[in-house]
Amino acid sequence: MNIENLTHLTQFQVDDQAHIIVNKEVCRTCDHRACVLACPANCYTWDEATGLLSVVYENCLECGTCYVLCDKGAVDWTYPRGGYGVRFRLT
């Protein structure tokens, strides 16, 4: 089973409070955009035309990859509040 199939089997209880906060001004200084390339849920999108990073925290699988890979310290990542986030996976 590939990652695309697994992500479709994951259920979420989305919180209205984001658990990922990104300093987009710091992101502008990044030259590798590791979060965009590595996020298995495609939460991050870089717009070349505007030079802005978009973040969709609602899709997050809570792996923390973005936080670990950001060498600029631009990603403030925590687990969602209790009762929210990934509920279970059928793997």
HUTA-V243231 format. One record per residue. N is the residue number from 1. RES is the residue in one small letter. PSI is psi in whole degrees, 0 to 359 (NA if undefined). D_LAST is the distance of its C-alpha to the last C-alpha in Angstrom with 1 decimal. Layout:
BEGIN
[[N | RES | PSI | D_LAST] [N | RES | PSI | D_LAST]]
END
This chain:
BEGIN
[[1 | m | 135 | 9.0] [2 | n | 172 | 10.9] [3 | i | 325 | 10.8] [4 | e | 318 | 12.4] [5 | n | 319 | 9.8] [6 | l | 319 | 7.0] [7 | t | 331 | 9.9] [8 | h | 341 | 10.8] [9 | l | 357 | 7.8] [10 | t | 135 | 8.9] [11 | q | 148 | 11.9] [12 | f | 150 | 14.9] [13 | q | 101 | 18.2] [14 | v | 131 | 20.6] [15 | d | 151 | 23.5] [16 | d | 352 | 26.9] [17 | q | 122 | 27.5] [18 | a | 138 | 26.1] [19 | h | 359 | 24.4] [20 | i | 120 | 25.2] [21 | i | 127 | 28.9] [22 | v | 132 | 30.2] [23 | n | 97 | 33.9] [24 | k | 336 | 34.5] [25 | e | 320 | 37.9] [26 | v | 322 | 36.6] [27 | c | 328 | 34.0] [28 | r | 336 | 37.1] [29 | t | 356 | 38.2] [30 | c | 136 | 35.0] [31 | d | 358 | 35.4] [32 | h | 339 | 31.9] [33 | r | 47 | 29.6] [34 | a | 325 | 26.7] [35 | c | 322 | 24.7] [36 | v | 318 | 24.9] [37 | l | 327 | 23.9] [38 | a | 341 | 21.0] [39 | c | 118 | 19.2] [40 | p | 343 | 15.8] [41 | a | 3 | 16.2] [42 | n | 45 | 19.8] [43 | c | 340 | 21.3] [44 | y | 136 | 24.5] [45 | t | 131 | 27.2] [46 | w | 127 | 30.5] [47 | d | 107 | 33.5] [48 | e | 323 | 36.1] [49 | a | 318 | 38.8] [50 | t | 343 | 38.7] [51 | g | 29 | 37.3] [52 | l | 146 | 34.9] [53 | l | 133 | 31.3] [54 | s | 141 | 29.2] [55 | v | 129 | 26.3] [56 | v | 89 | 23.8] [57 | y | 338 | 22.3] [58 | e | 337 | 20.6] [59 | n | 356 | 17.9] [60 | c | 135 | 17.2] [61 | l | 3 | 13.8] [62 | e | 33 | 15.9] [63 | c | 336 | 15.6] [64 | g | 6 | 19.5] [65 | t | 318 | 20.0] [66 | c | 317 | 22.9] [67 | y | 317 | 24.6] [68 | v | 319 | 24.5] [69 | l | 340 | 25.8] [70 | c | 104 | 28.5] [71 | d | 0 | 31.6] [72 | k | 350 | 33.8] [73 | g | 25 | 32.4] [74 | a | 345 | 31.9] [75 | v | 120 | 28.5] [76 | d | 106 | 28.5] [77 | w | 132 | 24.9] [78 | t | 167 | 23.8] [79 | y | 150 | 20.9] [80 | p | 161 | 21.5] [81 | r | 158 | 23.6] [82 | g | 135 | 22.3] [83 | g | 355 | 20.6] [84 | y | 166 | 19.7] [85 | g | 207 | 17.1] [86 | v | 125 | 13.3] [87 | r | 313 | 12.8] [88 | f | 162 | 9.2] [89 | r | 141 | 5.7] [90 | l | 74 | 3.8] [91 | t | NA | 0.0]]
END
